[in-house]
């Protein structure tokens, strides 16, 4: 691993089979599909490729199988310029795979996935110097033991830790207590806290874990964040959507880039939303990983009124409400 990196990602990768459909079948129904494609993806792996595309020095630690799908993932990361010296190849083990059904009318997708237990990553698989060499750590938390170890080590060395989470994992408190920047899926805060209202759920997380940022992605409605006792809402960019697969992963990669380059939180949310939107204009989890100039161009187009942004009026209205800074929260 190179001696100094901008962002280290530890977590999942997957090699996907995409099935393009004219429409989703009814329950127990049958429809013909248009096309079958093989595509690489995975939460953290895609985020790191996005970081590299934007110009950061990115590294990835995870596991792949020794099958063709694992090789495809490994080659893709390497070709993207991501440091994979911490990547582990599991012998006689199939790579994580997903079958993704894409409704070509809307670009919305349904994911069926499987990850063999032989791909599990443990704390012993992570060299401490790999974590401490990074300016930022990004996790998905799937392998709780490894995520807890890396996050605790990063926190100990003053390294910010970003988390992308969409599933309630057992014993996940162990990870959350070491996170600084939480950007969850739209449903996760409600599942974890029991509060479906994001304006109730995010403050609970912010207060409970002393987060620097408590945020969530909202799909076509953009993203919402709480930091320093203040709400921040960023509407989504309206584009011709071909496939929403990987949009959240790209959002996370672009968000890491924005924070590491010193953007304000409002600017970071806008930037990440723009990058995610561009990825939705092509098929696959890494269908259109935009470079810096493309993301800035989309933002400029929206600022000039040439590209619309999809705002949820009630979300925007409520985000104008100030939340008092909680004693014990991180500055």
PERADA-V215414 format. One record per pair of residues at least 24 apart in sequence whose C-alpha atoms are under 8 Angstrom apart, sorted by the first residue. I is the first residue (numbers start at 1). J is the second residue. D is the distance in whole Angstrom. If there is no record, write none. Layout:
i=[I I]
j=[J J]
d=[D D]
This chain:
i=[1 1 1 1 1 1 2 3 4 4 5 5 5 5 5 5 6 6 6 6 6 6 6 7 7 7 7 7 7 7 7 7 7 7 7 8 8 8 8 8 8 8 8 8 8 8 9 9 9 9 9 9 9 9 9 9 9 10 10 10 10 10 10 10 10 10 11 11 11 11 11 11 11 11 11 11 11 12 12 12 12 12 12 12 12 13 13 13 13 13 13 13 13 13 13 13 13 14 14 14 14 14 14 14 14 15 15 15 15 15 15 15 15 15 15 15 15 16 16 16 16 16 16 17 17 17 17 18 18 18 18 18 19 19 19 19 20 20 20 20 21 21 21 21 22 22 22 23 23 23 24 24 39 39 39 40 40 40 40 40 40 41 41 41 41 41 42 42 42 43 43 43 43 43 44 44 44 44 45 46 46 46 46 46 46 47 47 47 47 47 47 48 48 49 49 49 49 49 50 50 50 50 50 51 51 51 51 52 52 52 53 53 53 53 53 54 54 54 54 54 55 55 56 57 57 58 58 59 59 59 60 60 60 60 61 61 61 61 61 62 62 62 62 63 63 63 63 63 63 63 64 64 64 64 64 64 64 65 65 65 65 65 65 65 65 65 66 66 66 66 66 66 67 67 67 67 69 69 69 70 70 70 86 90 90 93 93 95 102 104 104 106 106 106 107 107 107 107 107 108 108 108 109 109 109 121 121 122 123 123 123 126 128 132 132 134 135 135 135 136 136 136 136 136 137 137 138 138 138 138 139 139 140 140 141 141 141 142 144 144 144 144 144 147 148 148 148 151 151 151 152 155 162 164 168 176 177 178 179 179 180 180 180 180 181 181 181 181 181 182 182 182 182 182 183 183 183 183 183 183 184 184 184 185 185 185 185 186 186 186 186 189 202 206 207 207 207 210 210 210 211 211 212 212 212 217 220 221 221 221 222 222 222 223 223 224 228 228 228 229 229 229 229 229 230 230 230 230 230 231 231 231 231 231 232 232 232 232 233 233 233 233 233 234 234 234 234 234 235 235 235 235 235 235 236 236 236 236 236 236 236 237 237 237 237 237 237 237 237 238 238 238 238 238 239 239 239 239 239 240 240 241 241 241 241 242 242 242 242 243 243 243 243 243 244 244 244 245 245 245 245 246 246 246 246 246 246 247 247 247 247 247 248 249 250 250 250 250 250 251 251 270 271 271 271 274 274]
j=[59 83 84 85 86 130 83 133 133 134 57 58 59 133 134 135 56 57 58 134 135 136 260 48 51 56 57 58 59 134 135 136 137 138 256 48 58 59 60 61 130 131 134 136 137 138 44 45 47 48 58 59 60 61 137 138 139 44 60 61 62 137 138 139 140 147 43 44 45 61 62 139 140 141 142 143 147 42 43 44 45 62 63 140 142 40 41 42 43 44 45 46 62 63 64 73 96 40 41 42 73 95 96 97 98 39 40 41 42 69 70 72 73 95 96 97 98 40 41 97 98 99 100 97 98 99 100 99 100 101 102 284 99 100 101 102 101 102 103 104 101 102 103 104 103 104 105 103 104 105 101 103 284 285 286 72 73 76 284 285 286 73 246 284 285 286 246 249 285 140 164 246 248 249 138 139 140 249 77 246 249 250 253 285 286 249 250 251 252 253 254 82 253 77 80 81 82 253 250 253 254 289 290 253 254 256 257 80 81 82 80 289 290 291 292 254 257 290 291 292 291 292 257 82 83 82 83 83 84 86 84 85 86 87 85 86 87 88 126 86 87 88 121 87 88 89 90 119 120 121 88 89 90 94 95 96 119 89 90 91 92 93 94 95 96 119 90 91 92 93 94 95 92 93 94 95 94 95 97 94 95 96 126 118 119 118 119 119 243 242 243 241 242 243 241 242 243 244 280 243 244 245 243 244 245 145 146 146 147 149 150 150 153 157 159 159 159 160 260 160 161 162 256 260 161 162 162 163 164 256 163 164 164 165 165 172 175 169 169 171 172 174 175 175 174 175 178 175 178 179 178 179 256 252 192 209 209 209 209 211 210 211 212 213 211 212 213 214 215 211 213 214 215 216 213 214 215 216 217 252 215 216 217 216 217 218 248 216 217 218 219 216 226 329 326 328 329 328 329 330 329 330 329 330 331 248 310 310 311 312 273 310 311 269 273 319 325 330 331 322 323 324 325 326 321 322 323 324 325 319 320 321 322 323 265 266 319 320 266 269 315 316 319 266 269 270 273 311 270 273 309 310 311 312 270 273 274 277 309 310 311 273 274 277 302 307 308 309 310 277 307 308 309 310 277 278 280 281 307 280 281 277 280 281 282 280 281 282 283 280 281 282 283 284 279 280 285 280 283 284 285 276 279 280 284 285 286 276 277 279 280 285 276 276 275 276 279 286 289 275 276 299 295 296 299 298 299]
d=[8 7 7 5 7 7 7 6 5 6 5 6 7 6 5 7 6 5 6 5 5 6 8 8 8 7 7 5 6 5 6 5 6 7 8 8 6 5 6 8 8 7 6 6 5 6 6 7 8 6 8 6 5 6 6 5 6 6 6 5 6 8 6 5 7 7 7 5 7 7 6 6 6 7 7 7 8 5 6 6 6 7 8 7 7 8 6 4 6 7 5 7 7 8 8 8 7 6 5 5 7 7 5 5 7 6 4 6 7 6 7 8 6 7 6 5 7 6 7 6 5 6 7 8 6 5 6 6 5 6 7 7 7 6 5 6 6 5 6 6 7 6 5 6 6 6 7 5 7 7 8 6 6 7 8 7 6 7 8 7 7 8 7 8 5 7 8 8 8 7 8 7 8 5 7 7 6 7 8 7 6 7 8 7 7 5 5 8 6 4 8 7 6 7 6 8 6 8 6 5 7 6 8 5 6 7 6 7 6 6 7 7 7 6 8 8 7 7 5 5 8 8 7 7 8 5 6 4 6 8 6 8 7 7 8 5 5 8 8 7 5 6 7 6 5 6 7 6 7 7 6 5 6 8 5 7 7 6 5 7 7 5 5 4 8 7 6 5 6 6 7 7 8 7 6 7 8 6 8 7 5 8 8 7 7 6 7 7 7 6 7 7 7 8 5 5 4 6 8 6 6 8 7 7 7 8 6 5 8 6 8 8 7 7 8 8 6 7 8 5 6 8 8 8 5 6 5 6 8 8 5 6 5 5 7 8 7 7 8 8 7 8 7 6 6 5 7 7 6 7 5 8 8 7 7 7 6 8 8 7 8 5 5 7 6 6 5 6 8 7 6 5 6 8 8 6 4 5 7 8 6 5 6 5 5 7 8 6 5 5 7 8 7 7 6 8 6 7 4 6 6 6 7 5 7 7 7 6 6 6 6 7 7 7 7 8 6 8 7 7 5 5 4 7 8 5 6 8 8 5 7 7 6 7 8 6 6 8 8 8 8 6 6 7 6 6 8 8 8 8 6 5 5 7 8 6 7 7 5 5 7 7 6 6 8 7 6 4 6 7 7 5 5 6 7 7 8 7 8 8 6 8 5 5 7 6 5 5 6 5 7 6 5 7 8 5 8 7 8 6 5 8 8 8 7 4 7 5 7 6 6 7 7 8 7 5 7 8 7 6 5 8 7 8 7 7 7]
